[in-house]
């Protein structure tokens, strides 16, 4: 028998297998496991208790940080919260394992309840085939945004990363070199012209 001191969790019993219970309100709970075979006599018991985060909650997505996860069915969703303290140009990359065709969407808001069409920024980004990377580049004003990752088809792991787009100033006549560190990565250069100029 597994029971919790939280009022929002009901006691439950099972014979072997796995049992999941989830407190519905904020606070502290004590989970108690005991054996009840009807004899009143003690007996050995092997068990494990795993405390997992609420998969329907929005996890923080920090700039430069890689968030990883997995999706096992087309109706699964994962949510990430991106907070910006100033206006920024942002790039969001989503890559998935070879068996997952994943999609992601960007919304204004901070909770999964904000993932509605009226809050959507741009279109749903679909990597179109399993194992590919997709990205979204967008200017975002200061505020909080929600990234929703979903499985279009298949099941596998994925990784999500948000970074700030940075532009290197260049001038005509000089040579510039750089290095690309990942598939489909891009380097951005900014050329400022004061008059109409033919550039090759």
Backbone torsions as a table, in degrees:
resi	resn	phi	psi	omega
1	UNK	NA	131.8	177.8
2	UNK	-117.4	127.4	179.1
3	UNK	-137.1	160.7	-179.5
4	UNK	-130.9	150.9	179.9
5	UNK	-77.6	-11.3	179.8
6	UNK	-75.2	134.7	-177.7
7	UNK	-63.2	-25.1	-175.1
8	UNK	-82.8	-1.2	-178.7
9	UNK	-115.5	125.2	179.0
10	UNK	-87.5	152.7	174.8
11	UNK	-69.0	151.1	-179.5
12	UNK	-145.6	153.8	179.6
13	UNK	-131.9	151.3	174.2
14	UNK	-157.2	162.7	176.4
15	UNK	-112.9	98.8	-178.3
16	UNK	72.6	-178.3	177.0
17	UNK	77.8	-156.3	-175.6
18	UNK	-124.9	140.6	179.1
19	UNK	-129.3	132.7	178.4
20	UNK	-113.9	130.6	173.0
21	UNK	-128.3	145.8	-174.6
22	UNK	-138.1	114.7	172.7
23	UNK	-59.7	139.4	-177.0
24	UNK	-100.5	-9.8	-178.1
25	UNK	-125.5	158.6	179.6
26	UNK	-67.6	145.9	177.3
27	UNK	142.9	-168.3	-177.1
28	UNK	-113.3	137.7	-179.8
29	UNK	-132.3	148.5	174.9
30	UNK	-109.5	123.6	-179.9
31	UNK	-100.4	128.7	-178.2
32	UNK	-116.9	132.2	176.8
33	UNK	-117.5	129.3	178.8
34	UNK	-143.1	157.2	178.6
35	UNK	-98.3	132.8	177.4
36	UNK	-136.8	93.7	-179.8
37	UNK	-100.7	9.5	177.3
38	UNK	86.1	-12.6	-177.2
39	UNK	-92.5	-17.9	-177.5
40	UNK	78.3	1.5	-179.2
41	UNK	-96.9	141.5	178.1
42	UNK	-66.9	149.3	177.7
43	UNK	-148.8	152.2	-179.6
44	UNK	-62.5	149.2	179.6
45	UNK	-145.9	129.9	173.7
46	UNK	-109.2	129.8	-178.6
47	UNK	-156.4	165.4	175.4
48	UNK	-138.6	144.9	177.7
49	UNK	-119.8	123.8	179.7
50	UNK	-118.8	124.1	176.7
51	UNK	-99.6	116.4	-175.9
52	UNK	-114.7	150.5	176.1
53	UNK	-69.8	159.0	176.3
54	UNK	-70.3	111.6	-175.3
55	UNK	-70.0	-14.7	178.5
56	UNK	-90.8	-5.2	178.4
57	UNK	-83.4	160.5	179.2
58	UNK	-88.8	119.3	178.1
59	UNK	-86.2	149.7	179.9
60	UNK	-68.6	137.4	175.6
61	UNK	-118.7	105.8	-178.2
62	UNK	-90.4	147.4	179.1
63	UNK	-60.3	130.3	-179.3
64	UNK	87.2	-12.1	-178.1
65	UNK	-88.4	141.7	176.2
66	UNK	-100.2	124.7	174.4
67	UNK	-105.2	131.5	179.2
68	UNK	-117.9	154.7	178.9
69	UNK	-168.5	-170.7	178.0
70	UNK	-145.6	151.9	177.4
71	UNK	-126.5	133.5	-174.3
72	UNK	-116.4	-1.9	177.6
73	UNK	-158.2	160.5	-174.1
74	UNK	-67.3	-19.6	-178.4
75	UNK	-94.5	5.3	-179.6
76	UNK	-83.6	145.5	178.0
77	UNK	-135.1	146.5	170.7
78	UNK	-129.3	144.0	-174.6
79	UNK	-125.0	143.2	179.8
80	UNK	-135.7	141.2	-175.7
81	UNK	-108.7	121.4	-179.9
82	UNK	-111.7	118.1	-179.0
83	UNK	-110.8	129.0	-179.5
84	UNK	-117.8	130.2	-179.5
85	UNK	-91.9	0.7	177.2
86	UNK	-159.8	165.8	177.6
87	UNK	-64.6	134.9	-177.3
88	UNK	-149.8	153.4	168.2
89	UNK	-89.2	124.0	-171.8
90	UNK	-121.6	142.3	171.1
91	UNK	-118.6	129.6	177.8
92	UNK	-116.4	123.1	179.6
93	UNK	-110.2	134.8	173.5
94	UNK	-126.5	123.4	174.9
95	UNK	-125.8	149.6	-175.3
96	UNK	-134.8	161.8	177.0
97	UNK	-67.8	169.9	-173.4
98	UNK	-66.5	-13.0	-178.5
99	UNK	-106.6	5.7	-176.1
100	UNK	-121.9	125.9	169.6
101	UNK	-100.6	101.4	-172.7
102	UNK	-103.2	154.2	175.3
103	UNK	-130.7	155.7	172.4
104	UNK	-142.3	153.2	-179.4
105	UNK	-132.8	151.3	179.9
106	UNK	-116.1	133.0	-177.5
107	UNK	-130.9	155.9	166.5
108	UNK	-79.9	126.9	179.9
109	UNK	140.7	-179.9	-174.0
110	UNK	-130.4	-10.1	-176.7
111	UNK	-128.7	160.1	178.8
112	UNK	-55.9	-26.9	179.0
113	UNK	-65.5	-17.7	179.4
114	UNK	-84.0	-4.2	-177.8
115	UNK	-80.8	69.9	178.7
116	UNK	-127.0	159.7	-173.6
117	UNK	-56.4	-37.0	-176.2
118	UNK	-67.9	-18.0	178.7
119	UNK	-101.4	-3.2	-175.3
120	UNK	-68.9	139.1	176.1
121	UNK	-107.8	114.0	-178.0
122	UNK	75.3	-152.9	-177.0
123	UNK	-110.7	167.0	174.3
124	UNK	-65.8	132.7	-177.5
125	UNK	-98.8	116.2	-177.0
126	UNK	-114.9	128.4	179.3
127	UNK	-78.1	0.0	167.8
128	UNK	67.6	-25.3	177.1
129	UNK	-150.1	154.0	-175.8
130	UNK	-63.2	143.2	174.7
131	UNK	79.0	7.2	-178.4
132	UNK	-96.5	167.6	175.0
133	UNK	-109.9	140.1	174.7
134	UNK	-128.3	154.3	-178.3
135	UNK	-142.5	157.8	175.2
136	UNK	-130.7	129.4	176.8
137	UNK	-117.0	124.0	-171.8
138	UNK	-153.4	147.1	172.4
139	UNK	-86.9	128.2	-178.6
140	UNK	-124.6	125.5	173.2
141	UNK	-67.5	165.1	175.8
142	UNK	-51.8	136.6	179.8
143	UNK	154.0	-167.5	-178.8
144	UNK	-118.9	136.5	-175.3
145	UNK	-131.7	156.1	-176.9
146	UNK	-118.4	128.8	174.7
147	UNK	-107.7	125.4	177.9
148	UNK	-108.7	125.7	177.1
149	UNK	-110.7	131.5	-177.2
150	UNK	-139.9	161.1	177.0
151	UNK	-95.0	119.9	173.4
152	UNK	-76.1	-40.0	174.5
153	UNK	-163.6	160.2	178.0
154	UNK	77.8	-173.5	-178.9
155	UNK	-152.9	132.5	179.2
156	UNK	-179.6	-175.0	178.7
157	UNK	-86.2	161.5	177.1
158	UNK	-144.8	164.4	172.7
159	UNK	-135.5	143.6	-176.2
160	UNK	-129.8	134.8	-179.2
161	UNK	-144.1	136.6	175.1
162	UNK	-117.6	130.2	179.1
163	UNK	-134.3	159.8	176.5
164	UNK	-89.1	130.2	177.8
165	UNK	-71.4	131.6	178.5
166	UNK	-124.0	137.9	-176.0
167	UNK	-114.5	130.7	176.7
168	UNK	-94.3	130.0	178.5
169	UNK	-72.3	137.1	177.2
170	UNK	-128.6	156.5	177.1
171	UNK	-126.7	153.4	-178.3
172	UNK	-66.1	137.4	176.5
173	UNK	96.8	-10.4	-179.6
174	UNK	-105.0	153.4	179.8
175	UNK	-101.0	137.9	-178.9
176	UNK	-128.8	141.3	179.3
177	UNK	-127.6	154.7	178.4
178	UNK	-156.4	-179.5	-179.9
179	UNK	-135.5	134.3	175.7
180	UNK	-95.6	130.6	-171.0
181	UNK	-103.8	-8.9	-179.3
182	UNK	-152.3	162.1	-179.2
183	UNK	-61.0	137.9	179.0
184	UNK	66.5	15.1	178.4
185	UNK	-73.9	155.8	-179.8
186	UNK	-132.9	149.0	171.4
187	UNK	-116.5	136.3	-174.5
188	UNK	-111.2	134.1	176.4
189	UNK	-123.8	145.9	-179.2
190	UNK	-118.5	123.2	178.8
191	UNK	-112.9	120.8	-179.4
192	UNK	-105.3	126.7	-178.9
193	UNK	-118.4	131.8	179.9
194	UNK	-87.7	-21.3	177.1
195	UNK	-138.3	166.2	176.8
196	UNK	-61.2	127.0	-174.7
197	UNK	-139.8	138.5	175.2
198	UNK	-84.3	121.7	-174.9
199	UNK	-122.0	134.8	177.1
200	UNK	-112.1	NA	NA
